[in-house]
Amino acid sequence: MTMINKFLLLFLVIAAASAVRSQPITIEATKEGAWIKDGNQKVFFYQRLPKSLDGKYARSNYLHPVYGLDGEIMTEDFPLDHFHHRGIFWTWHQLWCDSLRLGDPWMCENFSQEVTGLNFKKGEHSTGILTVNVLWKSPLYLKKGVQSAVILENTKITIFPVTNDCRRIDFRIELNALEKGIRIGGSEDEKGYSGFSVRIPLVTGMKFTSGGAEVIPQNLAVTAGPEMDISGPVGKDGKMAGIMMICHRSNPDFPEKWIIRKERSMQNCAWPGNRTVDLPKTKPLILNYSVIIHRGGAGNAELQSILGSIIEIGK
C-alpha cells in the first residue's frame, strides 16, 4: 500500500468515526410520552401521561425504560418489592402547604403531576435537550372547590452521545411554588430518603463506588463523595455495566448523602433528609444531577474524566 493510500485510508476511518459520533440525538413522540434516540438506538422513554398498575400507584414525569449502551434495559418500573419505584425519578415523601399535608408524592398517594409542556431541541456537540413543564397537584388542596396546582416544575434533560463507553445525561430540576407556605421533605424516619433516585436491577455482584473506594450500603444514609457508581453484571450477556449518579456542586448541602441498597430498593441522593425545606414563591429551588450510563466498572477512564469535568465546573 502506498503512503498516499495509507493516508486516504486513515482519513476515511477518521471521517467514518466522526460521522458515527456526530449522529444527533432525536425524539419520537407518542401518545404516552416520548422516546429519546441516538441514531437507531433507544436511550430512554419519558413518561408523560399517568401510568398505573391496575389503577394504583399512578405516576408520570419519569424515565423508563432507560437503556444501556448495548440495548439492555437498565431500569425497573413497578418492581414487586416496591410498586411505587420507577426508573429514574425525582420526588419527595413530604409535600406541605402551611399545616396541610398534601399527600405523599413518593408513594403516589393523593398526588398527581400534569405534564403541560414537552419540547425538544438539538443542542451543541450533537446533544439533545428535552424540556418539560409539570404541575404538581393534590386532591387535598382545593381553591373554590377545584383542585389547584401548588408547584410548577420546569425540568431540562440534556442527553449526550456515547463517548468511550459512556453516555452522560444531565438533569436541571426547577421547582416554583405557586402558593405560600409550600414545603417538601424526605421520609420522616431516620433514613430521610427522597429526591433524585434510580431504580436499577440489583443482581449478585453489584458494587458501589465513590471517590475511587468501595462503599458498603447501610440501613441509614451514608456520607461519600458527590458521586455514587453502581456497577455489576447487568450489561448485555451478563457483562459489567452500570450507572453513576452525580450531585452537582450548586445543589444545597453539597455533597448530599446517599441511601444505597444491594437488593430490593432504589438508589437515592437523600436530600433534604427527614426535615422539610421551604419553597418561597419569590425564588425557585434548582437542583442539578447527572447520570452516566457506562460499560465496565467505575474505573473507566472516560467515566472519571466526565465526573471530573462536572465537579470542576460546578454546573
Secondary structure, 3 states (H helix, E strand, C coil): CCHHHHHHHHHHHHHHHHHHHCCCEEEEECCCEEEEEECCEEEEEEECCCEEECCEEEECCEEEEEECCCCCECCCECCCCCCCCECEEEECCEEEECCEECCECCCCECCEEEEEEEEEEECHHHCEEEEEEEEEECCCCEECCEECCCEEEEEEEEECCCECCEEEEEEEEEEEECCCCEEEECCCCCCCCCEEEECCCCCCCCEEEECCEECCCCCCCECCCCEEEEEECCCHHHCCEEEEEEECCCCCCCCCCEECCCCCCCEEEECCCCCEEECCCCCCEEEEEEEEEEECCCCCHHHHHHHHHHHHHCC
